[in-house]
Amino acid sequence: MTRFLGGRRRLKAESWRRAGVGRSLGASAMAVALLAGCSSGNGEPPAPEPTAAAEVCGGFAREPETTAALKSVTGADQFDEGLSIPEKALAGLRDGIRVGQEDPTRPQGYAYCWLLNDPAPSGERYFKVDVRGVSGAPGRDARLAYKTTWYSSGVQALAGGGQGTVYFTCQVKPPAKGIIIETVALVADGVDNASLRRRTQLITLANAAARQISKELGCVDDKLAPGVPSPVKV
């Protein structure tokens, strides 16, 4: 009887060991599957999923007219936005607002939004929104009227030469001094930008980005136009 019970104990122990091995193999298989899902097959992480036009860069182009403008100037509706640095851009602007002006010697702004169409030729810039603090906005120059259109928004808004630019004042609570923020929407070289339609699309994108940035910074009385800014005479 004792030998029989001992045999049953050994059989039971053996069955538990086998079950344990099965569980270990199952857990290992699951771990391998998860790791495989997190890599591209060559040891590198998978490429990020493309982002729809209405959702890129915090959704600045979510309004129908802005989404349509982005699709038109890029010829795409899916983008890789991995080059965008919105938090760094906003941090730089907040520093400028606090002291009254960002570094005037800085030749380029921060890439608040930087999109490549998906798929895109390697390294090609397809659409970009740069922002920076400036000491003031340029005046209107009638000599540039043949290739530039001015619009009603912010302190100054104009489009031409493949870009749309909006200047607006960002004032927040004292003791912050506030600055004028330049928001520039740029398209890749080779995109047709000579027509009034294209200029209006570029200023629509720049203005939409400026409005979102103003909201994120808490600017008051920025005088930015809603929707599509209207052209004005020089």
C-alpha positions as CSV (number, residue, x, y, z in Angstrom):
1,M,0.0,0.0,0.0
2,T,2.8,2.3,0.9
3,R,4.5,1.6,-2.4
4,F,1.3,2.2,-4.3
5,L,0.8,5.6,-2.6
6,G,4.4,6.4,-3.3
7,G,3.9,5.6,-6.9
8,R,0.9,7.8,-7.1
9,R,2.8,10.7,-5.5
10,R,5.6,10.2,-8.1
11,L,3.2,10.2,-11.0
12,K,1.5,13.3,-9.6
13,A,4.8,15.1,-9.2
14,E,5.9,14.1,-12.7
15,S,2.6,15.5,-14.1
16,W,3.2,18.8,-12.3
17,R,6.7,19.0,-13.6
18,R,5.5,18.4,-17.2
19,A,2.8,21.1,-16.7
20,G,5.4,23.5,-15.4
21,V,7.6,22.8,-18.5
22,G,4.5,23.4,-20.7
23,R,3.8,26.7,-19.0
24,S,7.4,27.8,-19.3
25,L,7.4,26.9,-23.0
26,G,4.1,28.8,-23.5
27,A,5.4,31.9,-21.7
28,S,8.6,31.8,-23.7
29,A,6.7,31.4,-27.0
30,M,4.5,34.4,-26.0
31,A,7.6,36.5,-25.1
32,V,9.2,35.7,-28.5
33,A,5.9,36.6,-30.3
34,L,5.8,39.9,-28.4
35,L,9.4,40.7,-29.3
36,A,8.8,39.8,-32.9
37,G,5.9,42.2,-33.0
38,C,8.1,45.0,-31.6
39,S,10.8,44.7,-34.3
40,S,11.0,44.9,-38.0
41,G,12.7,41.5,-38.4
42,N,16.2,42.9,-38.6
43,G,16.6,43.9,-35.0
44,E,15.3,47.4,-35.4
45,P,12.0,48.8,-34.0
46,P,9.1,48.9,-36.5
47,A,8.5,52.1,-38.4
48,P,5.9,54.4,-36.8
49,E,2.4,54.3,-38.3
50,P,1.7,57.1,-40.7
51,T,-0.6,59.9,-39.5
52,A,-3.6,61.3,-41.3
53,A,-3.6,64.9,-42.5
54,A,-6.3,66.0,-40.0
55,E,-4.3,64.5,-37.1
56,V,-0.7,65.6,-37.7
57,C,1.1,67.9,-35.3
58,G,-1.6,68.0,-32.6
59,G,-4.4,68.3,-35.1
60,F,-3.6,71.8,-36.2
61,A,-5.1,71.0,-39.7
62,R,-8.3,69.4,-38.3
63,E,-10.7,71.9,-39.8
64,P,-11.9,70.8,-43.3
65,E,-10.4,73.8,-45.2
66,T,-7.1,73.3,-43.5
67,T,-7.0,69.6,-44.1
68,A,-7.8,70.2,-47.8
69,A,-5.0,72.8,-48.0
70,L,-2.5,70.4,-46.5
71,K,-3.4,67.6,-48.9
72,S,-3.3,69.9,-51.8
73,V,0.2,71.5,-51.2
74,T,1.7,68.1,-50.4
75,G,-0.2,65.8,-52.7
76,A,-0.5,63.3,-49.8
77,D,-2.9,62.4,-47.0
78,Q,-0.6,60.2,-44.8
79,F,2.5,61.6,-43.2
80,D,5.6,60.7,-41.1
81,E,5.8,63.5,-38.5
82,G,8.8,62.1,-36.6
83,L,11.0,65.2,-37.3
84,S,8.6,67.5,-35.5
85,I,9.7,69.0,-32.2
86,P,6.6,70.8,-30.9
87,E,7.5,70.7,-27.2
88,K,11.0,72.2,-27.9
89,A,9.4,74.8,-30.1
90,L,6.9,75.8,-27.4
91,A,9.5,75.8,-24.7
92,G,11.7,78.2,-26.8
93,L,8.7,80.5,-27.3
94,R,7.8,80.5,-23.6
95,D,11.4,81.5,-22.8
96,G,11.0,84.3,-25.3
97,I,7.7,85.5,-23.8
98,R,9.2,85.5,-20.4
99,V,12.2,87.8,-21.3
100,G,10.5,89.8,-24.0
101,Q,12.3,88.5,-27.1
102,E,14.0,85.3,-28.4
103,D,17.6,85.4,-29.6
104,P,17.4,87.8,-32.6
105,T,20.6,86.2,-34.1
106,R,18.9,82.8,-34.5
107,P,18.5,82.4,-38.3
108,Q,16.0,79.5,-38.2
109,G,13.1,78.8,-35.9
110,Y,12.0,75.6,-34.3
111,A,10.3,72.9,-36.3
112,Y,6.9,72.9,-34.7
113,C,5.7,70.6,-37.4
114,W,7.8,68.7,-40.0
115,L,6.2,66.2,-42.3
116,L,7.3,63.8,-44.9
117,N,4.7,62.2,-47.1
118,D,4.4,58.5,-46.5
119,P,6.0,56.9,-48.4
120,A,8.6,59.7,-49.2
121,P,11.9,59.9,-51.0
122,S,14.7,59.6,-48.5
123,G,15.3,62.8,-46.6
124,E,12.9,65.0,-48.6
125,R,11.2,67.7,-46.7
126,Y,7.6,67.8,-47.7
127,F,5.9,70.3,-45.4
128,K,7.2,72.3,-42.4
129,V,6.0,74.9,-39.9
130,D,8.8,76.9,-38.2
131,V,8.2,79.2,-35.3
132,R,10.4,81.8,-33.5
133,G,10.1,84.9,-31.5
134,V,11.0,88.1,-33.3
135,S,11.3,91.8,-32.5
136,G,8.7,92.9,-35.0
137,A,6.9,92.2,-38.3
138,P,8.0,93.7,-41.6
139,G,5.8,96.3,-43.3
140,R,4.0,95.8,-46.6
141,D,6.2,96.6,-49.6
142,A,4.2,97.4,-52.7
143,R,7.2,96.5,-54.9
144,L,6.6,92.8,-53.9
145,A,2.9,92.8,-54.8
146,Y,3.5,90.9,-58.1
147,K,4.7,87.8,-56.2
148,T,3.3,88.3,-52.7
149,T,-0.2,88.5,-51.2
150,W,-1.0,90.0,-47.9
151,Y,-3.9,88.8,-45.7
152,S,-5.8,90.0,-42.7
153,S,-4.6,88.1,-39.6
154,G,-2.5,88.9,-36.5
155,V,0.0,91.7,-36.8
156,Q,0.9,90.8,-40.4
157,A,0.3,87.9,-42.7
158,L,1.7,87.2,-46.2
159,A,2.3,84.4,-48.7
160,G,4.6,84.0,-51.6
161,G,7.8,82.3,-52.7
162,G,6.6,78.9,-51.5
163,Q,5.7,79.9,-47.9
164,G,3.0,81.5,-45.9
165,T,4.0,83.6,-42.9
166,V,1.9,84.9,-40.0
167,Y,3.1,87.3,-37.2
168,F,1.1,87.6,-34.1
169,T,1.5,89.1,-30.6
170,C,1.6,86.8,-27.7
171,Q,0.9,88.5,-24.4
172,V,0.3,86.5,-21.2
173,K,0.1,87.4,-17.5
174,P,2.7,89.8,-16.0
175,P,5.6,89.8,-15.3
176,A,6.1,88.1,-18.7
177,K,6.9,90.7,-21.3
178,G,5.5,89.0,-24.4
179,I,6.8,88.7,-28.0
180,I,5.8,88.7,-31.6
181,I,5.8,85.1,-32.9
182,E,6.6,84.4,-36.5
183,T,4.9,81.3,-37.9
184,V,6.1,80.1,-41.3
185,A,4.6,77.3,-43.4
186,L,7.0,75.9,-46.0
187,V,6.5,73.4,-48.8
188,A,9.1,71.3,-50.6
189,D,11.0,72.7,-53.6
190,G,9.2,72.0,-56.8
191,V,5.6,72.6,-55.5
192,D,3.7,75.1,-57.6
193,N,3.3,78.2,-55.5
194,A,2.7,81.0,-57.9
195,S,-1.1,81.2,-57.9
196,L,-3.3,83.1,-55.5
197,R,-5.0,79.7,-54.7
198,R,-1.7,78.2,-53.6
199,R,-0.8,81.3,-51.5
200,T,-4.1,81.2,-49.8
201,Q,-3.6,77.5,-49.0
202,L,-0.2,78.3,-47.5
203,I,-1.5,81.2,-45.4
204,T,-4.4,79.0,-44.2
205,L,-1.9,76.4,-42.9
206,A,0.4,79.0,-41.3
207,N,-2.6,80.7,-39.7
208,A,-4.0,77.4,-38.4
209,A,-0.7,76.6,-36.8
210,A,-0.4,80.0,-35.3
211,R,-3.8,79.7,-33.8
212,Q,-3.0,76.4,-32.2
213,I,0.4,77.7,-30.9
214,S,-1.3,80.8,-29.5
215,K,-3.8,78.6,-27.6
216,E,-1.1,76.3,-26.3
217,L,0.9,79.2,-25.0
218,G,-2.1,81.0,-23.5
219,C,-1.7,84.1,-25.6
220,V,-4.5,86.7,-25.3
221,D,-5.9,89.1,-28.0
222,D,-3.7,87.6,-30.8
223,K,-6.0,89.0,-33.5
224,L,-5.6,85.8,-35.5
225,A,-8.3,85.3,-38.1
226,P,-10.5,82.2,-37.9
227,G,-10.6,79.8,-40.8
228,V,-9.2,81.2,-44.1
229,P,-7.7,84.7,-43.8
230,S,-8.9,87.3,-46.4
231,P,-6.6,89.0,-48.9
232,V,-6.0,92.7,-48.3
233,K,-4.7,95.4,-50.6
234,V,-1.1,96.7,-50.1
